[in-house]
Amino acid sequence: MIEIIPAIDIIEGKCVRLSQGDYAQKKVYNENPVEVAKEFESVGIRRLHLVDLDGAKAQHIVNYKVLESIATQTSLTIDFGGGLKSDDDLRIAFESGAKMITGGSIAVKKPEVFLSWLDKFGAERIILGADVKEEKIAVSGWIETTSLDLLPFVQNFVDKGIDKVICTDISKDGMLKGPSVELYKKILKEIPSLYLIASGGVSSMKDIEELNEANVPAVITGKAIYEGRIKMEEIASFLL
């Protein structure tokens, strides 16, 4: 059974969503992220993907107070990402209640730092973020597309001990036009042991069911929930 992981993206302490990572296309959905997290928990969700978009822009952790509030007021397992660039950022994230962190740009630009985190905290707490555009890795809030091919990039970190990867297809993110199922099948064919977390494009429970049928272990969804395309009761019945 696929794990459903709702996303809460934070700007100025508020729950927002972007389209294709564009800060100019920001929509505020709720002023109180804790309220949103509690609603997810109430239908049986156990895990939350929390993204500090201010942190991603500032290149250091910013919204750790929101993380702390959700961690202390729910029992959700939180994976936290966005602007984590230093050991100090990581310390603050874990002390504020994150059970896992996601590193994307840092794994590309300073792989030695990312690997030191993996050595220190282990694969159960460190997730590789592989944001992709036409199967090339993108970094820095998706502004910059690198020449790195997705599969060798992921395989390299799997060889070094990573076992969880969030793969976001940028072209799909926030567009509500369906996820990149074929891309995820391709990744799992090459690296079948990977705990692959699909991200981007989910528009309905049908999309989640399709990913489930493709044996994708987990999926992140945000906008489809906030836009009412996926109802809380649908998630609850799927989880039964």
MILONU-480805 format. One record per residue: x, y, z of N, C-alpha, C, CB in turn; residue in three letters. Coordinates in steps of 0.1 Angstrom, whole numbers, padded with zeros to 4 digits, always signed. Glycine has a CB too. Example, Ala and Ser with C-alpha at 12.3 -4.5 7.8 and 13.67 -1.06 7.14 Angstrom:
% residues 2
+0132-0057+0078+0123-0045+0078+0132-0033+0078+0113-0045+0090ALA/+0128-0022+0071+0137-0011+0071+0129+0000+0079+0141-0006+0057SER/
% end
This chain:
% residues 240
+0008-0012+0000+0000+0000+0000+0009+0012+0000-0010+0000+0012MET/+0006+0021-0009+0014+0034-0010+0012+0043+0002+0010+0041-0023ILE/+0022+0049+0006+0021+0058+0018+0018+0072+0012+0035+0059+0026GLU/+0007+0078+0017+0003+0092+0013+0009+0102+0023-0013+0093+0013ILE/+0017+0111+0017+0024+0121+0026+0019+0135+0021+0039+0119+0024ILE/+0010+0141+0029+0006+0155+0025+0018+0165+0027-0006+0159+0034PRO/+0018+0175+0019+0028+0185+0020+0022+0198+0025+0034+0188+0006ALA/+0030+0204+0034+0027+0218+0038+0039+0227+0035+0023+0219+0054ILE/+0037+0236+0026+0048+0246+0022+0045+0259+0030+0048+0248+0007ASP/+0056+0264+0036+0055+0275+0044+0062+0288+0039+0061+0272+0058ILE/+0055+0299+0038+0060+0312+0036+0054+0321+0046+0057+0317+0021ILE/+0063+0328+0053+0059+0338+0064+0050+0331+0074+0052+0350+0058GLU/+0052+0318+0077+0044+0311+0087+0031+0306+0082+0042+0320+0098GLY/+0028+0309+0069+0015+0305+0064+0016+0293+0054+0008+0316+0057LYS/+0005+0285+0053+0005+0274+0044+0001+0278+0030-0006+0263+0049CYS/+0011+0276+0021+0009+0281+0007+0012+0270-0003+0019+0293+0005VAL/+0009+0273-0016+0014+0264-0026+0019+0273-0038+0003+0254-0031ARG/+0029+0268-0044+0035+0275-0056+0031+0266-0068+0050+0277-0055LEU/+0032+0272-0080+0031+0264-0093+0045+0263-0099+0020+0270-0102SER/+0050+0251-0101+0063+0249-0107+0074+0257-0100+0063+0253-0122GLN/+0072+0258-0087+0083+0264-0079+0084+0279-0080+0096+0258-0082GLY/+0074+0285-0086+0075+0300-0089+0069+0308-0077+0067+0303-0102ASP/+0077+0315-0070+0072+0323-0059+0062+0334-0063+0084+0330-0052TYR/+0062+0338-0075+0053+0348-0080+0039+0342-0082+0057+0354-0094ALA/+0038+0328-0082+0025+0321-0083+0022+0315-0070+0026+0310-0095GLN/+0022+0323-0060+0020+0318-0046+0005+0320-0043+0028+0326-0036LYS/-0001+0310-0036-0015+0310-0032-0015+0306-0017-0024+0301-0040LYS/-0020+0315-0008-0021+0311+0006-0034+0303+0008-0021+0324+0015VAL/-0033+0292+0014-0044+0283+0017-0049+0284+0032-0041+0269+0013TYR/-0040+0286+0041-0044+0286+0055-0033+0294+0062-0045+0272+0061ASN/-0038+0303+0071-0028+0311+0079-0023+0303+0091-0036+0324+0085GLU/-0029+0291+0093-0024+0283+0105-0021+0269+0101-0036+0283+0115ASN/-0008+0266+0098-0003+0253+0094-0006+0242+0104+0011+0253+0091PRO/-0006+0245+0117-0009+0235+0127-0023+0230+0126-0007+0241+0141VAL/-0032+0239+0122-0046+0235+0120-0047+0224+0108-0055+0247+0117GLU/-0039+0227+0098-0039+0219+0086-0033+0205+0090-0031+0225+0075VAL/-0022+0205+0097-0015+0193+0101-0025+0184+0110-0002+0196+0109ALA/-0032+0191+0119-0041+0183+0128-0052+0177+0120-0047+0193+0138LYS/-0057+0184+0109-0067+0178+0101-0062+0165+0093-0072+0188+0090GLU/-0050+0166+0089-0044+0154+0082-0043+0143+0092-0030+0158+0077PHE/-0038+0146+0104-0037+0135+0115-0051+0129+0118-0031+0141+0127GLU/-0061+0137+0118-0074+0132+0122-0080+0121+0112-0084+0144+0122SER/-0075+0121+0100-0080+0111+0090-0071+0099+0089-0082+0117+0076VAL/-0061+0099+0097-0052+0087+0098-0038+0089+0091-0059+0076+0091GLY/-0036+0101+0086-0022+0104+0081-0012+0103+0092-0022+0118+0073ILE/+0000+0097+0089+0010+0096+0099+0023+0104+0096+0014+0081+0101ARG/+0024+0108+0084+0036+0115+0079+0033+0128+0073+0044+0105+0070ARG/+0042+0137+0074+0040+0151+0068+0053+0155+0062+0036+0161+0079LEU/+0052+0161+0050+0064+0167+0043+0062+0182+0045+0064+0163+0028HIS/+0071+0188+0053+0071+0202+0056+0082+0210+0049+0071+0205+0071LEU/+0079+0220+0041+0089+0227+0033+0089+0241+0037+0086+0225+0018VAL/+0101+0246+0041+0104+0260+0044+0108+0267+0032+0115+0260+0055ASP/+0098+0273+0025+0101+0280+0013+0109+0293+0015+0088+0283+0005LEU/+0107+0299+0026+0115+0311+0030+0129+0307+0032+0110+0318+0043ASP/+0131+0295+0038+0144+0289+0040+0151+0286+0027+0144+0277+0049GLY/+0144+0281+0018+0149+0277+0005+0155+0289-0002+0139+0270-0004ALA/+0148+0300-0001+0152+0313-0007+0164+0319+0001+0140+0323-0008LYS/+0163+0318+0014+0174+0325+0022+0186+0316+0024+0168+0327+0036ALA/+0185+0303+0019+0197+0294+0020+0200+0290+0035+0209+0300+0014GLN/+0190+0292+0044+0192+0287+0057+0178+0285+0063+0201+0297+0066HIS/+0177+0277+0074+0164+0274+0080+0158+0287+0085+0166+0264+0091ILE/+0145+0289+0083+0138+0301+0087+0125+0298+0096+0133+0310+0075VAL/+0117+0289+0090+0104+0286+0097+0104+0274+0107+0093+0284+0086ASN/+0115+0274+0115+0116+0263+0125+0105+0264+0136+0130+0263+0131TYR/+0100+0275+0138+0090+0277+0149+0077+0270+0144+0087+0292+0152LYS/+0074+0270+0131+0062+0263+0126+0064+0248+0127+0060+0267+0111VAL/+0076+0244+0124+0080+0229+0126+0078+0225+0140+0095+0227+0122LEU/+0083+0233+0149+0082+0231+0164+0067+0230+0168+0089+0241+0172GLU/+0059+0239+0163+0045+0239+0167+0038+0226+0162+0038+0252+0161SER/+0040+0222+0150+0034+0210+0145+0039+0198+0152+0036+0209+0129ILE/+0052+0198+0154+0058+0186+0161+0053+0184+0175+0073+0187+0161ALA/+0050+0195+0182+0046+0194+0196+0031+0193+0198+0050+0207+0204THR/+0023+0196+0187+0009+0196+0188+0002+0184+0180+0003+0209+0183GLN/+0011+0176+0173+0006+0164+0166+0016+0153+0169+0004+0167+0151THR/+0012+0141+0165+0022+0130+0166+0027+0126+0152+0015+0118+0172SER/+0025+0135+0142+0030+0132+0128+0045+0131+0128+0025+0143+0119LEU/+0049+0122+0119+0064+0120+0116+0067+0131+0105+0068+0106+0112THR/+0075+0140+0109+0077+0152+0099+0091+0150+0092+0076+0165+0107ILE/+0090+0151+0079+0103+0153+0072+0103+0167+0067+0104+0143+0060ASP/+0114+0174+0069+0116+0188+0068+0126+0191+0057+0119+0195+0081PHE/+0123+0201+0049+0133+0205+0039+0131+0220+0036+0132+0197+0026GLY/+0141+0225+0028+0141+0239+0024+0152+0247+0030+0128+0245+0028GLY/+0163+0249+0023+0174+0258+0027+0183+0252+0038+0168+0270+0033GLY/+0183+0239+0040+0192+0233+0049+0206+0231+0043+0186+0219+0054LEU/+0215+0240+0048+0228+0241+0041+0240+0238+0051+0229+0254+0035LYS/+0237+0238+0064+0248+0237+0073+0244+0227+0085+0252+0251+0079SER/+0255+0223+0092+0252+0214+0104+0243+0221+0114+0266+0211+0110ASP/+0245+0234+0115+0236+0242+0124+0222+0242+0120+0241+0257+0125ASP/+0219+0243+0107+0205+0242+0102+0199+0228+0106+0205+0244+0086ASP/+0207+0218+0104+0203+0204+0107+0200+0203+0122+0213+0194+0102LEU/+0208+0208+0130+0207+0208+0144+0193+0214+0148+0218+0214+0152ARG/+0191+0226+0143+0179+0233+0146+0166+0225+0141+0179+0247+0139ILE/+0167+0220+0129+0156+0212+0124+0153+0200+0133+0159+0207+0110ALA/+0163+0192+0137+0161+0181+0145+0156+0185+0159+0173+0172+0146PHE/+0162+0195+0165+0158+0200+0178+0144+0206+0178+0168+0211+0183GLU/+0139+0210+0167+0126+0216+0165+0115+0205+0163+0125+0226+0154SER/+0120+0193+0161+0110+0182+0160+0110+0174+0147+0097+0187+0162GLY/+0118+0177+0137+0119+0169+0125+0124+0156+0128+0128+0176+0114ALA/+0118+0145+0122+0123+0132+0124+0132+0128+0112+0111+0122+0125LYS/+0130+0135+0101+0139+0133+0089+0141+0147+0083+0132+0123+0079MET/+0151+0148+0075+0153+0160+0067+0156+0156+0052+0165+0169+0072ILE/+0152+0165+0043+0154+0163+0029+0165+0173+0024+0141+0164+0021THR/+0175+0168+0018+0185+0176+0012+0186+0174-0003+0199+0173+0018GLY/+0185+0185-0011+0185+0185-0025+0197+0192-0031+0172+0191-0031GLY/+0196+0205-0031+0207+0213-0037+0220+0210-0030+0204+0228-0036SER/+0220+0208-0017+0232+0206-0009+0239+0193-0014+0229+0205+0006ILE/+0231+0183-0018+0237+0170-0023+0244+0172-0037+0226+0160-0025ALA/+0240+0182-0044+0246+0185-0057+0258+0194-0055+0236+0192-0066VAL/+0256+0205-0047+0267+0215-0046+0277+0212-0036+0260+0228-0043LYS/+0273+0205-0025+0283+0202-0015+0280+0187-0010+0282+0211-0002LYS/+0283+0178-0019+0280+0164-0016+0287+0159-0003+0283+0155-0027PRO/+0299+0164-0001+0306+0160+0011+0299+0163+0024+0320+0166+0011GLU/+0292+0175+0024+0284+0179+0036+0272+0170+0037+0279+0194+0035VAL/+0265+0167+0026+0253+0159+0026+0257+0144+0031+0247+0158+0012PHE/+0268+0139+0026+0273+0126+0030+0277+0125+0045+0284+0121+0021LEU/+0282+0137+0050+0286+0137+0064+0273+0136+0073+0294+0150+0067SER/+0262+0142+0068+0249+0141+0075+0244+0126+0075+0239+0150+0069TRP/+0246+0120+0063+0242+0106+0061+0250+0097+0071+0244+0101+0047LEU/+0263+0100+0072+0271+0092+0081+0267+0094+0096+0286+0096+0079ASP/+0264+0106+0099+0261+0110+0113+0247+0105+0117+0262+0125+0115LYS/+0237+0107+0109+0224+0104+0113+0217+0092+0107+0215+0116+0109PHE/+0223+0086+0097+0218+0074+0091+0208+0076+0080+0213+0065+0101GLY/+0206+0066+0072+0196+0067+0061+0182+0068+0065+0197+0054+0052ALA/+0179+0064+0078+0165+0065+0083+0161+0080+0085+0163+0057+0095GLU/+0171+0089+0086+0168+0103+0089+0172+0113+0078+0175+0107+0102ARG/+0179+0108+0068+0183+0117+0057+0177+0112+0044+0199+0117+0056ILE/+0169+0121+0038+0163+0118+0025+0170+0126+0014+0147+0121+0025ILE/+0172+0120+0002+0178+0127-0009+0166+0133-0017+0186+0118-0018LEU/+0167+0146-0019+0158+0153-0028+0163+0154-0042+0155+0167-0023GLY/+0156+0147-0052+0160+0147-0066+0150+0154-0074+0163+0132-0071ALA/+0151+0167-0075+0142+0175-0084+0147+0174-0098+0141+0190-0079ASP/+0137+0172-0107+0141+0168-0121+0133+0176-0131+0140+0153-0123VAL/+0140+0180-0142+0134+0186-0153+0140+0179-0166+0137+0202-0153LYS/+0131+0172-0173+0135+0164-0184+0147+0155-0181+0139+0174-0196GLU/+0145+0149-0169+0155+0139-0164+0169+0144-0161+0156+0128-0174GLU/+0169+0158-0159+0182+0164-0155+0179+0170-0141+0187+0175-0164LYS/+0188+0169-0132+0187+0174-0118+0186+0189-0118+0198+0169-0109ILE/+0177+0195-0111+0176+0209-0109+0178+0213-0095+0162+0214-0114ALA/+0184+0225-0092+0187+0229-0079+0183+0244-0077+0202+0227-0076VAL/+0186+0249-0065+0184+0263-0061+0170+0267-0063+0194+0271-0069SER/+0160+0260-0057+0146+0264-0059+0142+0262-0074+0144+0278-0055GLY/+0149+0253-0081+0145+0249-0095+0149+0260-0105+0131+0246-0096TRP/+0156+0270-0101+0160+0281-0110+0171+0275-0119+0166+0293-0102ILE/+0179+0266-0114+0191+0261-0121+0190+0246-0125+0204+0264-0113GLU/+0190+0243-0138+0191+0229-0142+0205+0225-0145+0182+0227-0155THR/+0209+0214-0139+0223+0210-0140+0224+0200-0152+0228+0203-0127THR/+0236+0195-0155+0238+0186-0165+0238+0171-0160+0252+0188-0172SER/+0234+0170-0147+0234+0157-0140+0222+0149-0144+0235+0159-0125LEU/+0224+0137-0149+0213+0128-0153+0207+0122-0140+0217+0117-0162ASP/+0194+0121-0140+0187+0116-0128+0192+0103-0122+0172+0116-0130LEU/+0191+0093-0131+0194+0079-0126+0208+0077-0121+0191+0069-0137LEU/+0218+0082-0128+0232+0080-0122+0233+0088-0109+0242+0085-0132PRO/+0227+0100-0108+0227+0108-0096+0222+0101-0084+0220+0121-0098PHE/+0210+0095-0086+0203+0088-0075+0212+0075-0072+0189+0084-0079VAL/+0216+0068-0082+0223+0055-0080+0236+0058-0072+0227+0049-0093GLN/+0243+0069-0075+0255+0073-0067+0253+0074-0052+0261+0086-0073ASN/+0241+0080-0049+0238+0082-0034+0233+0069-0028+0228+0093-0032PHE/+0226+0061-0036+0222+0048-0031+0234+0040-0028+0212+0041-0041VAL/+0244+0040-0036+0256+0033-0034+0263+0037-0021+0266+0034-0046ASP/+0261+0049-0017+0267+0055-0005+0258+0054+0007+0270+0070-0007LYS/+0246+0047+0006+0238+0044+0017+0224+0050+0018+0245+0049+0029GLY/+0221+0059+0009+0207+0065+0008+0197+0055+0004+0207+0077-0001ILE/+0186+0054+0011+0175+0045+0007+0162+0052+0004+0174+0034+0017ASP/+0161+0065+0007+0148+0072+0005+0151+0084-0004+0142+0076+0019LYS/+0143+0085-0014+0145+0096-0024+0131+0103-0027+0152+0092-0037VAL/+0130+0116-0026+0118+0123-0031+0122+0128-0045+0114+0135-0021ILE/+0114+0123-0054+0117+0128-0068+0105+0136-0073+0119+0115-0078CYS/+0108+0149-0075+0098+0158-0080+0100+0162-0094+0098+0171-0071THR/+0090+0159-0102+0091+0164-0116+0086+0178-0117+0082+0154-0126ASP/+0095+0187-0119+0092+0202-0118+0081+0206-0128+0104+0210-0121ILE/+0081+0200-0140+0071+0203-0150+0057+0200-0146+0074+0196-0163SER/+0056+0191-0136+0042+0186-0131+0038+0194-0119+0042+0172-0129LYS/+0048+0199-0111+0045+0203-0097+0035+0215-0097+0058+0208-0091ASP/+0024+0213-0089+0014+0223-0088+0005+0225-0100+0020+0236-0085GLY/+0006+0216-0110-0001+0218-0122-0014+0210-0123+0007+0215-0134MET/-0015+0200-0113-0028+0192-0112-0031+0184-0125-0039+0200-0108LEU/-0021+0180-0132-0023+0173-0145-0018+0158-0145-0016+0180-0156LYS/-0016+0153-0133-0011+0139-0132+0004+0138-0130-0015+0131-0144GLY/+0008+0128-0122+0022+0126-0119+0030+0119-0131+0024+0118-0107PRO/+0043+0118-0130+0051+0112-0140+0053+0097-0137+0065+0119-0140SER/+0042+0090-0139+0042+0075-0135+0053+0068-0143+0028+0069-0138VAL/+0055+0070-0156+0065+0063-0163+0079+0066-0158+0063+0067-0178GLU/+0081+0078-0154+0095+0081-0149+0097+0073-0136+0096+0096-0146LEU/+0087+0072-0127+0089+0065-0115+0091+0050-0117+0077+0067-0106TYR/+0084+0045-0127+0085+0031-0131+0100+0028-0136+0075+0027-0142LYS/+0105+0038-0143+0118+0037-0149+0129+0036-0138+0121+0048-0159LYS/+0127+0045-0128+0136+0046-0116+0136+0033-0109+0132+0058-0107ILE/+0124+0028-0106+0122+0016-0098+0127+0003-0105+0108+0014-0094LEU/+0126+0004-0118+0132-0008-0126+0147-0008-0124+0128-0006-0141LYS/+0153+0003-0124+0168+0004-0123+0172+0002-0108+0173+0017-0128GLU/+0164+0007-0099+0168+0007-0084+0156+0002-0077+0173+0021-0079ILE/+0153-0011-0078+0141-0017-0072+0140-0016-0056+0139-0031-0076PRO/+0152-0015-0050+0152-0014-0035+0148-0001-0030+0165-0019-0030SER/+0147+0009-0038+0146+0023-0034+0132+0026-0028+0148+0033-0046LEU/+0132+0034-0017+0119+0039-0011+0117+0052-0019+0120+0041+0005TYR/+0111+0051-0030+0109+0062-0039+0096+0070-0035+0108+0058-0054LEU/+0097+0083-0033+0086+0091-0029+0083+0100-0041+0089+0100-0016ILE/+0072+0097-0048+0068+0105-0060+0062+0119-0055+0057+0098-0068ALA/+0065+0129-0063+0061+0142-0060+0058+0150-0072+0071+0150-0051SER/+0047+0157-0073+0044+0166-0084+0033+0161-0093+0056+0168-0092GLY/+0022+0169-0095+0012+0166-0105+0000+0159-0100+0018+0158-0115GLY/+0000+0153-0088-0012+0146-0083-0024+0154-0083-0009+0140-0069VAL/-0035+0149-0090-0047+0157-0091-0059+0151-0085-0049+0160-0106SER/-0058+0138-0082-0070+0131-0077-0065+0118-0070-0080+0128-0089SER/-0075+0111-0064-0072+0098-0058-0068+0088-0069-0083+0093-0049MET/-0074+0090-0081-0071+0081-0092-0056+0081-0095-0079+0085-0105LYS/-0050+0093-0094-0035+0093-0097-0028+0086-0086-0030+0108-0096ASP/-0032+0087-0073-0026+0079-0063-0027+0064-0064-0031+0084-0049ILE/-0039+0060-0069-0042+0046-0071-0033+0041-0083-0057+0044-0075GLU/-0031+0049-0093-0022+0045-0104-0007+0044-0099-0023+0056-0115GLU/-0003+0052-0091+0011+0051-0085+0012+0039-0077+0014+0064-0077LEU/+0001+0036-0069+0001+0024-0061+0002+0011-0069-0013+0024-0052ASN/-0006+0011-0080-0005+0000-0090+0009-0002-0096-0016+0001-0101GLU/+0016+0009-0097+0029+0009-0103+0040+0005-0092+0033+0022-0109ALA/+0035+0002-0080+0044-0002-0069+0053+0009-0064+0052-0014-0072ASN/+0049+0022-0066+0056+0033-0060+0053+0033-0045+0052+0047-0067VAL/+0064+0033-0037+0062+0032-0023+0054+0043-0016+0075+0030-0016PRO/+0056+0056-0021+0050+0067-0014+0048+0079-0023+0059+0072-0002ALA/+0039+0087-0019+0035+0099-0028+0033+0111-0019+0023+0096-0037VAL/+0038+0123-0024+0035+0135-0017+0025+0143-0025+0048+0144-0016ILE/+0015+0148-0018+0004+0155-0025+0001+0168-0017-0008+0147-0027THR/-0002+0179-0023-0005+0191-0016-0017+0198-0022+0007+0200-0016GLY/-0014+0204-0034-0024+0213-0040-0037+0206-0043-0019+0218-0054LYS/-0037+0193-0047-0050+0186-0049-0058+0185-0037-0047+0171-0054ALA/-0052+0184-0025-0060+0184-0013-0065+0199-0010-0051+0180-0001ILE/-0057+0208-0012-0061+0222-0008-0071+0228-0018-0048+0231-0008TYR/-0071+0223-0030-0081+0227-0040-0093+0219-0040-0075+0226-0054GLU/-0094+0209-0031-0106+0201-0029-0108+0190-0039-0118+0210-0030GLY/-0097+0187-0047-0098+0176-0056-0096+0162-0050-0088+0178-0067ARG/-0089+0162-0038-0089+0150-0030-0095+0154-0017-0074+0145-0028ILE/-0105+0147-0013-0113+0149-0001-0106+0142+0011-0128+0146-0002LYS/-0107+0147+0023-0102+0141+0035-0108+0127+0037-0104+0149+0047MET/-0121+0126+0034-0128+0113+0035-0123+0102+0025-0143+0115+0034GLU/-0119+0107+0013-0113+0098+0004-0100+0092+0009-0111+0105-0010GLU/-0092+0101+0015-0079+0096+0021-0082+0087+0032-0071+0108+0026ILE/-0091+0090+0041-0095+0081+0052-0099+0068+0047-0106+0088+0060ALA/-0108+0067+0037-0112+0054+0032-0101+0046+0025-0125+0055+0023SER/-0092+0053+0018-0081+0047+0012-0071+0040+0022-0073+0057+0003PHE/-0070+0047+0033-0061+0042+0044-0066+0030+0052-0057+0054+0053LEU/-0079+0028+0051-0085+0017+0059-0081+0003+0054-0101+0018+0058LEU/
% end
